[in-house]
């Protein structure tokens, strides 16, 4: 089951659907999709998934890379596949992070990319008014 942390207006997006299917094929855990179109211009969606071991993380990433090549998808790059603690596969429109549970908990990418800027701006304005 995949959790979506933002409304996806283009749920049928082929690259996103492809990446999710490949992660689910090899039993990735806790898969979520973040819609980051309003936060960055480098990608549209980030997918974060958990692997149960370093070998599982490596297998998930290697399978996604191999299957992407077979489908002639645009692979911008990949990192961390050799170590297997945190692998990143950049498919241009979709960036996939595959992490071990403790690594995911430590870096909390969901929290980083789900930050609401509006409350932070309001707090900053309140501080400016006080000074």
C-alpha positions as CSV (number, residue, x, y, z in Angstrom):
1,X,0.0,0.0,0.0
2,X,1.3,3.4,-1.0
3,X,0.6,6.5,1.0
4,X,0.3,9.8,-0.8
5,X,1.2,13.0,1.3
6,X,-0.2,15.4,-1.2
7,X,-3.0,15.4,-3.8
8,X,-1.6,14.0,-7.1
9,X,-3.3,15.8,-9.9
10,X,-1.6,13.4,-12.4
11,X,-1.9,10.1,-10.7
12,X,-1.6,8.3,-14.0
13,X,1.8,9.8,-14.6
14,X,3.7,7.0,-16.3
15,X,7.1,7.4,-14.6
16,X,5.6,7.6,-11.2
17,X,3.3,4.6,-11.7
18,X,6.3,2.7,-13.1
19,X,8.5,3.5,-10.1
20,X,5.8,2.6,-7.6
21,X,5.1,-0.7,-9.4
22,X,8.8,-1.7,-9.4
23,X,9.1,-0.9,-5.7
24,X,6.0,-2.9,-4.9
25,X,7.2,-5.8,-7.0
26,X,10.1,-6.4,-4.7
27,X,8.2,-5.7,-1.5
28,X,9.5,-2.3,-0.5
29,X,7.9,-1.1,2.8
30,X,6.3,2.2,3.8
31,X,6.2,3.7,0.3
32,X,5.1,7.3,0.2
33,X,4.8,9.9,-2.6
34,X,5.5,13.5,-2.1
35,X,4.3,16.1,-4.6
36,X,7.1,18.7,-4.6
37,X,6.1,20.6,-7.7
38,X,5.5,23.7,-5.7
39,X,8.7,23.4,-3.7
40,X,11.4,22.7,-6.3
41,X,12.0,22.8,-10.0
42,X,14.4,19.8,-10.0
43,X,11.6,17.2,-9.9
44,X,7.9,16.7,-9.7
45,X,7.6,13.9,-7.2
46,X,9.7,12.2,-4.6
47,X,9.1,8.6,-3.6
48,X,10.4,7.4,-0.3
49,X,10.5,3.7,0.5
50,X,12.1,1.5,3.1
51,X,14.1,-1.6,2.5
52,X,14.4,-4.3,5.2
53,X,18.2,-4.8,4.9
54,X,21.1,-3.4,2.9
55,X,20.7,-6.2,0.4
56,X,17.0,-5.4,0.0
57,X,17.8,-1.7,-0.5
58,X,20.4,-2.6,-3.2
59,X,18.0,-5.0,-4.9
60,X,15.2,-2.5,-5.0
61,X,17.5,0.2,-6.5
62,X,19.2,-2.1,-8.9
63,X,15.9,-3.5,-10.1
64,X,14.5,0.0,-10.6
65,X,17.6,1.1,-12.6
66,X,17.6,-2.1,-14.7
67,X,13.9,-2.0,-15.5
68,X,14.1,1.8,-16.2
69,X,16.9,1.2,-18.8
70,X,14.9,-1.6,-20.4
71,X,11.9,0.8,-20.7
72,X,14.3,3.5,-22.0
73,X,13.4,5.9,-19.2
74,X,15.6,8.9,-18.6
75,X,17.9,8.1,-15.7
76,X,19.6,11.2,-14.6
77,X,21.7,9.4,-12.0
78,X,21.8,7.1,-9.0
79,X,23.8,7.1,-5.7
80,X,24.3,4.8,-2.7
81,X,23.4,1.6,-4.4
82,X,26.8,0.0,-3.5
83,X,26.5,0.6,0.3
84,X,22.7,-0.1,0.5
85,X,21.8,2.1,3.4
86,X,20.3,4.9,1.3
87,X,20.0,4.6,-2.5
88,X,18.7,7.4,-4.7
89,X,17.5,6.9,-8.2
90,X,16.8,10.1,-10.2
91,X,14.3,9.5,-13.0
92,X,14.0,13.3,-13.7
93,X,10.3,13.7,-13.1
94,X,10.5,11.3,-10.1
95,X,13.3,11.0,-7.6
96,X,13.2,7.7,-5.6
97,X,14.8,7.4,-2.2
98,X,15.2,3.8,-0.9
99,X,16.4,3.7,2.7
100,X,17.0,1.4,5.7
101,X,14.5,2.1,8.5
102,X,17.0,3.7,10.9
103,X,18.4,5.9,8.1
104,X,14.9,7.0,7.1
105,X,14.0,7.8,10.7
106,X,17.2,9.8,11.2
107,X,16.9,12.0,8.1
108,X,13.1,12.3,8.1
109,X,12.8,13.4,4.4
110,X,9.0,13.3,4.7
111,X,9.2,16.0,7.3
112,X,11.8,18.0,5.3
113,X,9.8,18.1,2.1
114,X,6.4,18.4,3.8
115,X,7.4,21.7,5.6
116,X,4.7,24.3,5.4
117,X,6.3,27.6,4.7
118,X,3.3,29.8,5.5
119,X,3.4,29.3,9.4
120,X,7.2,29.9,9.3
121,X,6.7,33.2,7.5
122,X,4.0,34.2,10.0
123,X,6.3,33.5,12.9
124,X,9.1,35.5,11.2
125,X,6.8,38.4,10.7
126,X,5.7,38.3,14.3
127,X,9.3,38.5,15.4
128,X,10.0,41.4,13.1
129,X,7.0,43.4,14.5
130,X,8.2,42.8,18.1
131,X,11.7,44.2,17.3
